[in-house]
């Protein structure tokens, strides 16, 4: 087994495809060994070992007959982290303990990779995922943002609904997407009606984000990779009559088109990503019928495969280059 730092660790899950394969192939073309770690398969089919002595701490990990040590890892791509897939036969009283201990062991391994280059580090991703922090920074760099409320207070939400004249949408505080095609774990941006507010008392169980509904001409998915912006655009009129969220459509119904941003908007997105300390992010914007650009959110581990697939953007190549910066 080679001991030089010649491995790029790709953190993902077993259901991931296309994007992970494209980045792995781009790394191989650069003469670097990718090691795909399906985090959902730990601890069932992935083995991790740590040994500590008076002089050193050593970590090793094995999956599918391949093995690496922490000392071999030069870079880490944080594509996805996922819950372990534990067998249904596991007694419920043991499940939570197994999940807790498995995550503690995996997190210990990841924390040991401090000398590696990350895109992006787990702590930076967790910090950047805070939706209100994103919006505050976006506002501070000059981006337009929707009027927003986060609350579990039913009457405050009803008052907000009245303030935006019933044009209100809701979504979760944290991202739950699984892969390019989404999954049952994904909850879309949805409109809120007066009838929905009759059930507002249920907010006591789970606070949510509420925003004014912004009129759409186009939706933009902007993929940021180490200073490069890859812009995809959707004609909102193609789906707006049936859904508020383009992720509910398929590419045949609503094809992606190359997009452009005004230089000032691009500069402000660069400032946003710098303040979030991110080398990668999938940014969602709305272009209004009046031509304004409104920032919605950035997902630090968001999807981009559809832009490379449909528009030929070299995003995987850009990610590979960013992982190999000395």
C-alpha positions as CSV (number, residue, x, y, z in Angstrom):
1,X,0.0,0.0,0.0
2,X,1.4,3.4,-1.0
3,X,2.1,5.8,1.9
4,X,2.4,9.0,-0.1
5,X,-0.4,11.6,-0.1
6,X,-1.9,10.4,-3.4
7,X,-5.6,9.8,-2.5
8,X,-8.6,12.1,-2.8
9,X,-11.4,10.9,-0.5
10,X,-14.9,11.3,-1.9
11,X,-17.5,11.3,0.9
12,X,-20.9,10.3,-0.5
13,X,-23.6,7.6,-0.1
14,X,-24.4,4.4,-2.0
15,X,-27.3,5.9,-3.9
16,X,-25.2,8.7,-5.4
17,X,-24.3,8.6,-9.1
18,X,-23.2,10.7,-12.1
19,X,-21.6,13.6,-10.3
20,X,-19.5,11.3,-8.1
21,X,-18.4,9.3,-11.1
22,X,-17.6,12.4,-13.1
23,X,-15.3,13.8,-10.4
24,X,-13.6,10.4,-9.8
25,X,-12.9,10.2,-13.6
26,X,-11.6,13.7,-13.7
27,X,-9.2,12.9,-10.8
28,X,-8.0,9.8,-12.4
29,X,-7.2,11.7,-15.6
30,X,-5.0,13.9,-13.4
31,X,-3.1,10.9,-12.1
32,X,-4.7,10.9,-8.7
33,X,-6.4,8.0,-6.9
34,X,-10.0,8.7,-5.8
35,X,-11.4,6.7,-2.9
36,X,-15.2,6.7,-2.7
37,X,-16.5,6.3,0.8
38,X,-20.2,5.5,1.0
39,X,-20.9,6.9,4.4
40,X,-24.3,5.1,4.7
41,X,-22.5,1.8,4.5
42,X,-20.5,2.4,7.6
43,X,-20.4,0.4,9.8
44,X,-22.1,-2.5,8.0
45,X,-19.8,-3.0,5.0
46,X,-17.1,-0.3,5.7
47,X,-14.4,-1.0,8.3
48,X,-12.6,1.7,10.2
49,X,-9.7,1.1,12.6
50,X,-7.9,3.6,14.8
51,X,-4.8,2.7,16.8
52,X,-3.1,5.1,19.2
53,X,0.2,4.7,21.0
54,X,2.5,6.9,22.9
55,X,4.0,8.3,19.7
56,X,1.2,8.3,17.1
57,X,-2.4,7.9,16.1
58,X,-3.1,5.9,13.0
59,X,-6.4,5.6,11.1
60,X,-7.3,3.1,8.4
61,X,-10.5,2.5,6.4
62,X,-11.5,-0.3,4.1
63,X,-14.4,-0.6,1.7
64,X,-15.0,-3.1,-1.1
65,X,-11.5,-4.6,-0.9
66,X,-9.8,-1.2,-1.1
67,X,-8.0,0.2,1.9
68,X,-6.3,3.6,2.7
69,X,-4.8,5.3,5.7
70,X,-5.5,8.8,6.8
71,X,-1.9,9.7,6.0
72,X,-2.5,9.0,2.3
73,X,-5.3,11.5,1.9
74,X,-4.3,14.8,0.3
75,X,-7.9,16.1,-0.3
76,X,-11.5,15.5,0.7
77,X,-14.6,16.2,-1.3
78,X,-17.6,16.5,1.0
79,X,-20.2,15.5,-1.4
80,X,-22.7,13.9,1.1
81,X,-22.8,12.5,4.6
82,X,-25.6,10.0,5.2
83,X,-27.1,8.0,8.1
84,X,-25.9,4.4,8.4
85,X,-28.1,1.7,6.9
86,X,-28.6,-0.6,9.8
87,X,-30.6,-3.8,9.4
88,X,-34.3,-3.8,10.4
89,X,-33.6,-6.8,12.6
90,X,-31.5,-4.7,14.9
91,X,-33.4,-4.3,18.2
92,X,-34.7,-0.7,18.6
93,X,-33.0,-0.3,22.0
94,X,-29.6,-0.8,20.3
95,X,-30.3,1.3,17.1
96,X,-29.8,4.8,18.6
97,X,-26.6,3.7,20.3
98,X,-25.2,2.1,17.1
99,X,-26.0,5.3,15.2
100,X,-24.4,7.5,17.8
101,X,-21.2,5.4,18.2
102,X,-20.9,4.9,14.4
103,X,-21.1,8.7,13.8
104,X,-18.6,9.4,16.6
105,X,-16.1,7.0,15.1
106,X,-16.5,8.4,11.5
107,X,-16.3,12.0,12.8
108,X,-13.1,11.1,14.6
109,X,-11.6,9.8,11.3
110,X,-12.7,13.0,9.5
111,X,-11.3,15.3,12.2
112,X,-8.0,13.5,11.8
113,X,-7.7,14.7,8.2
114,X,-6.8,18.3,9.2
115,X,-3.8,18.4,6.9
116,X,-5.8,17.5,3.9
117,X,-7.4,20.1,1.6
118,X,-11.2,20.1,2.0
119,X,-14.0,21.1,-0.4
120,X,-15.5,22.0,2.0
121,X,-14.6,21.3,5.6
122,X,-17.5,19.8,7.6
123,X,-17.4,22.7,10.1
124,X,-17.6,25.3,7.3
125,X,-20.5,23.5,5.6
126,X,-22.5,23.3,8.9
127,X,-21.9,26.9,9.5
128,X,-22.8,28.0,6.0
129,X,-26.1,25.9,6.0
130,X,-27.7,28.2,8.5
131,X,-30.4,29.9,6.3
132,X,-30.8,33.1,8.3
133,X,-27.0,33.6,8.3
134,X,-27.0,33.1,4.5
135,X,-29.7,35.7,4.1
136,X,-28.1,38.2,6.4
137,X,-24.8,38.0,4.6
138,X,-26.5,38.2,1.2
139,X,-28.2,41.3,2.3
140,X,-25.0,42.8,3.7
141,X,-23.2,42.3,0.3
142,X,-26.0,44.0,-1.6
143,X,-28.1,41.1,-2.9
144,X,-31.8,41.4,-2.8
145,X,-33.5,38.9,-0.5
146,X,-37.2,38.0,0.1
147,X,-38.9,39.2,3.3
148,X,-38.4,36.2,5.6
149,X,-39.6,34.8,8.9
150,X,-38.6,31.7,10.8
151,X,-41.1,30.9,13.5
152,X,-43.0,28.3,15.5
153,X,-45.4,31.0,16.7
154,X,-48.8,30.4,15.0
155,X,-50.1,34.0,15.3
156,X,-46.8,35.6,14.2
157,X,-47.1,33.4,11.0
158,X,-50.7,34.5,10.5
159,X,-49.7,38.1,10.8
160,X,-46.8,37.6,8.3
161,X,-49.2,36.0,5.9
162,X,-51.4,39.1,6.1
163,X,-48.4,41.4,5.7
164,X,-47.4,39.8,2.4
165,X,-51.0,39.8,1.2
166,X,-51.3,36.0,1.2
167,X,-48.3,35.6,-1.2
168,X,-46.3,33.3,1.1
169,X,-44.2,30.1,0.7
170,X,-42.6,27.8,3.2
171,X,-39.6,25.5,3.4
172,X,-37.4,23.7,5.8
173,X,-34.4,25.2,7.6
174,X,-32.0,22.4,6.5
175,X,-31.4,20.6,3.2
176,X,-32.6,17.0,2.8
177,X,-31.9,16.2,-0.8
178,X,-30.4,12.8,-1.5
179,X,-29.1,12.8,-5.1
180,X,-29.9,14.2,-8.6
181,X,-33.4,12.8,-8.7
182,X,-34.3,13.7,-5.1
183,X,-36.0,11.2,-2.8
184,X,-38.8,10.7,-0.4
185,X,-36.6,12.6,2.1
186,X,-36.9,15.9,0.1
187,X,-39.5,18.5,1.0
188,X,-40.1,21.1,-1.6
189,X,-40.8,24.8,-1.4
190,X,-44.6,25.1,-1.1
191,X,-47.2,27.9,-1.2
192,X,-49.2,28.6,2.0
193,X,-52.9,29.1,1.8
194,X,-55.4,30.6,4.3
195,X,-56.7,27.0,4.8
196,X,-53.2,25.9,5.7
197,X,-53.1,28.5,8.5
198,X,-55.9,26.7,10.2
199,X,-53.3,24.0,11.1
200,X,-50.7,26.6,12.2
201,X,-50.8,25.2,15.8
202,X,-48.7,22.3,14.5
203,X,-45.8,24.7,14.2
204,X,-45.2,24.1,17.9
205,X,-43.6,20.8,16.9
206,X,-41.3,22.2,14.1
207,X,-40.4,25.8,13.2
208,X,-40.2,26.6,9.5
209,X,-39.1,29.3,7.1
210,X,-41.8,31.5,5.7
211,X,-41.0,34.0,2.8
212,X,-42.9,36.3,0.6
213,X,-43.5,34.7,-2.8
214,X,-41.3,36.4,-5.4
215,X,-42.8,36.7,-9.0
216,X,-40.6,34.7,-11.3
217,X,-39.5,35.2,-14.9
218,X,-36.6,32.7,-14.6
219,X,-35.0,30.6,-11.9
220,X,-31.3,30.3,-11.8
221,X,-29.0,27.6,-10.3
222,X,-25.6,29.0,-10.0
223,X,-22.8,26.6,-9.2
224,X,-19.8,28.2,-7.5
225,X,-16.5,26.3,-7.7
226,X,-13.4,28.0,-6.3
227,X,-14.3,31.4,-7.9
228,X,-15.9,30.1,-11.1
229,X,-19.6,30.5,-11.7
230,X,-21.6,28.1,-13.8
231,X,-25.1,29.5,-14.5
232,X,-28.1,27.5,-15.4
233,X,-31.5,29.0,-16.2
234,X,-35.1,27.8,-16.3
235,X,-38.1,29.6,-17.9
236,X,-40.4,29.7,-14.9
237,X,-43.5,30.1,-17.1
238,X,-43.0,26.5,-18.2
239,X,-43.9,25.2,-14.8
240,X,-45.1,28.0,-12.5
241,X,-48.7,27.2,-13.1
242,X,-48.4,23.8,-11.5
243,X,-45.5,24.1,-9.0
244,X,-43.4,26.7,-7.1
245,X,-40.2,24.5,-7.2
246,X,-38.4,23.4,-10.3
247,X,-37.2,20.3,-8.5
248,X,-40.7,18.9,-8.9
249,X,-40.3,18.8,-12.7
250,X,-38.2,16.7,-14.9
251,X,-35.7,17.9,-17.5
252,X,-38.0,17.1,-20.4
253,X,-40.8,19.3,-19.0
254,X,-38.5,22.2,-18.1
255,X,-35.1,22.0,-19.9
256,X,-32.1,23.8,-18.5
257,X,-30.6,26.6,-20.6
258,X,-27.3,28.5,-20.2
259,X,-27.7,31.6,-18.1
260,X,-25.9,34.8,-17.5
261,X,-25.7,37.2,-14.6
262,X,-25.1,40.9,-14.5
263,X,-21.4,41.5,-13.4
264,X,-22.6,43.3,-10.3
265,X,-24.7,40.2,-9.2
266,X,-21.8,37.9,-10.0
267,X,-19.4,40.1,-7.9
268,X,-21.9,40.0,-5.0
269,X,-22.2,36.2,-5.1
270,X,-18.4,36.0,-5.0
271,X,-18.4,38.2,-1.9
272,X,-21.2,36.0,-0.3
273,X,-19.2,32.8,-0.9
274,X,-16.0,34.4,0.6
275,X,-17.9,35.5,3.7
276,X,-19.4,32.0,4.0
277,X,-15.8,30.6,3.6
278,X,-17.0,28.1,0.9
279,X,-15.1,26.8,-2.1
280,X,-18.2,25.2,-3.5
281,X,-21.9,26.0,-3.4
282,X,-25.2,25.6,-5.4
283,X,-26.9,29.0,-5.3
284,X,-30.6,29.6,-6.1
285,X,-31.7,32.9,-7.5
286,X,-34.9,34.3,-9.0
287,X,-35.0,36.7,-11.9
288,X,-38.3,38.7,-11.6
289,X,-40.3,39.9,-14.6
290,X,-38.9,43.4,-13.9
291,X,-35.3,42.0,-14.3
292,X,-34.3,42.1,-10.7
293,X,-32.2,39.2,-9.2
294,X,-33.3,37.8,-5.8
295,X,-31.2,35.5,-3.7
296,X,-32.9,32.5,-2.2
297,X,-30.3,30.3,-0.7
298,X,-27.0,28.5,-1.1
299,X,-26.6,24.7,-0.5
300,X,-23.0,24.0,0.4
301,X,-23.3,20.4,-1.0
302,X,-26.0,21.1,-3.6
303,X,-26.8,19.4,-6.9
304,X,-25.1,20.4,-10.2
305,X,-25.2,17.2,-12.3
306,X,-28.1,18.4,-14.4
307,X,-26.1,21.4,-15.5
308,X,-23.1,19.3,-16.6
309,X,-25.4,16.7,-18.2
310,X,-27.7,19.1,-20.0
311,X,-25.4,22.1,-20.8
312,X,-22.0,20.4,-20.9
313,X,-20.5,22.6,-18.2
314,X,-17.1,21.3,-17.0
315,X,-18.1,21.4,-13.3
316,X,-16.5,18.0,-12.4
317,X,-13.3,19.2,-14.0
318,X,-13.4,22.4,-11.9
319,X,-14.0,20.4,-8.7
320,X,-11.1,18.1,-9.5
321,X,-8.8,21.1,-10.0
322,X,-10.0,22.7,-6.8
323,X,-9.3,19.5,-4.9
324,X,-5.7,19.5,-6.2
325,X,-4.7,23.1,-5.5
326,X,-1.5,23.0,-3.5
